[in-house]
Amino acid sequence: HTNTHKTKINRQTCFYRNTTTKFPAVAKQLLVAKFNGPADYDSTTMDAPKRNIVVAADTKSQALEALQFCIKQLYRPGDTVHLVHCYLGLPMVVGHDAYSGYIPSEEEQTKWREEKARVLEEFLVQGKLIDPDVQLKAHLVVGDPRDVLIRVPEELGAVAVVVGSR
């Protein structure tokens, strides 16, 4: 059984399906989002306000499809598309007793971050291939994607969050 929850993101009401009852405020899959329509245009100049749109970036092909959808369907000149890739830091490995374990070195942690940054680099390239004029910004964030993809759009004042389905 699934629960449906609402959260407010900059005048946008988004409905999320949460497959566990433990995270009522955290979204797993975006179901419906109401985007700003023609009322956002200035009737005298027909200029649209500048908007921030967040796209969740990861290594799945659905994420690239989400980026393509965003640029082709939602993006307007002047908007900024924020590519957000979130990841969990390298875990500390705990051994079978109190005296054994492993903490990743600074070098290993740096290599891990660089590996994650390559995902964003690929998204930046793909975004420019879709539309060379699109304005893109990359955000590499350590944290649980369920939390990050709620917090970052709120901080940016995003009008939409675009995620791939799984």
C-alpha positions in Angstrom: 0.0 0.0 0.0 1.3 3.5 -0.8 0.8 6.8 0.8 0.5 10.0 -1.0 2.0 13.2 0.5 2.1 16.8 -0.4 5.0 19.2 0.0 5.2 22.9 -1.0 8.0 24.0 -3.3 7.8 27.7 -4.3 4.1 28.0 -5.1 4.1 24.5 -6.7 2.2 21.7 -5.1 3.8 18.4 -5.8 2.4 15.0 -4.9 4.7 12.2 -4.2 4.3 8.5 -3.7 6.1 7.1 -0.7 6.4 3.3 -0.7 7.3 3.2 3.0 5.4 4.8 5.8 8.6 5.9 7.6 9.2 9.0 5.4 6.0 11.0 5.2 7.9 14.2 4.2 10.3 12.6 1.8 9.5 11.8 -1.8 10.5 8.7 -3.7 8.8 9.3 -7.0 7.3 12.5 -8.4 3.7 11.8 -9.5 2.2 15.1 -10.4 3.5 18.7 -10.5 1.6 21.8 -11.4 3.8 24.2 -13.4 3.4 27.9 -13.7 1.3 28.7 -16.8 0.6 31.8 -18.9 -0.2 33.8 -15.8 3.5 34.1 -15.2 3.9 36.3 -18.3 4.0 40.0 -18.1 1.1 41.1 -20.3 2.8 44.3 -21.4 6.2 42.8 -22.5 5.3 39.1 -22.8 8.6 38.4 -20.9 8.5 35.4 -18.7 10.1 35.6 -15.2 13.4 33.8 -14.8 12.9 30.4 -13.2 15.0 27.7 -11.6 14.4 24.1 -12.6 16.0 21.2 -10.8 16.9 18.0 -12.6 18.1 15.0 -10.6 21.2 13.6 -12.2 22.4 10.1 -11.8 23.9 7.2 -13.8 20.6 5.8 -15.0 19.3 6.4 -18.6 16.0 7.7 -17.2 17.9 10.7 -15.7 19.1 11.7 -19.1 15.6 11.4 -20.4 14.4 13.7 -17.6 17.1 16.2 -18.6 16.0 16.0 -22.3 12.3 16.5 -21.2 13.2 19.4 -19.0 15.2 21.2 -21.8 12.7 20.5 -24.6 9.5 21.0 -22.7 10.0 23.2 -19.6 13.1 25.3 -20.3 12.6 28.9 -21.5 15.3 31.4 -22.4 16.5 33.0 -19.1 15.7 30.0 -17.0 18.5 28.1 -15.2 18.5 24.3 -15.1 20.2 23.1 -11.9 21.7 19.6 -12.3 21.8 18.0 -8.8 23.7 14.8 -8.2 23.6 13.6 -4.6 25.6 10.7 -3.2 26.3 9.1 0.1 29.9 9.5 1.3 32.2 6.5 1.5 31.0 4.4 4.4 33.2 3.5 7.4 33.5 -0.2 7.4 33.1 -1.8 10.8 34.8 -5.1 11.5 33.4 -8.1 13.2 34.7 -6.9 16.6 35.4 -3.7 18.4 39.1 -3.6 17.4 38.8 -4.0 13.6 37.4 -1.6 11.0 38.4 0.7 8.2 38.0 4.4 7.7 38.6 5.6 4.1 41.6 7.8 3.6 41.4 11.4 2.4 42.8 10.2 -1.0 40.0 7.6 -1.3 37.4 10.1 -0.4 38.7 12.6 -2.9 38.7 9.9 -5.6 35.1 9.1 -4.7 34.0 12.7 -5.0 35.8 13.0 -8.4 34.0 9.9 -9.6 30.7 11.4 -8.6 31.6 14.8 -10.2 32.1 13.0 -13.6 28.3 12.2 -13.6 27.6 15.9 -13.5 30.2 16.6 -16.2 28.5 14.2 -18.5 25.1 15.8 -17.8 26.6 19.3 -18.6 27.8 17.9 -21.9 24.5 16.2 -22.7 22.5 19.3 -21.8 24.6 21.5 -24.2 24.2 18.9 -26.9 20.4 19.1 -26.5 20.4 22.9 -26.5 23.7 24.9 -26.8 22.1 28.0 -25.3 20.6 26.3 -22.2 21.9 27.8 -18.9 23.1 24.9 -16.6 24.5 24.8 -13.1 25.9 21.7 -11.5 25.4 20.8 -7.8 27.3 17.9 -6.2 25.7 17.3 -2.8 26.5 14.7 -0.2 23.4 13.3 1.3 20.4 11.0 0.9 18.7 11.8 -2.4 15.3 11.6 -0.7 16.3 14.5 1.5 18.5 16.4 -1.0 15.9 16.5 -3.7 13.5 18.2 -1.4 16.0 20.6 0.3 17.9 21.9 -2.7 14.9 22.9 -4.8 13.4 24.7 -1.8 16.7 26.6 -1.3 16.8 27.5 -5.0 13.2 28.5 -5.2 12.7 26.0 -8.0 9.4 26.0 -9.9 9.9 22.3 -10.9 11.8 19.2 -10.0 12.3 16.7 -12.8 13.3 13.2 -12.0 13.5 10.0 -14.0 11.3 7.1 -13.1 12.8 3.8 -12.0 
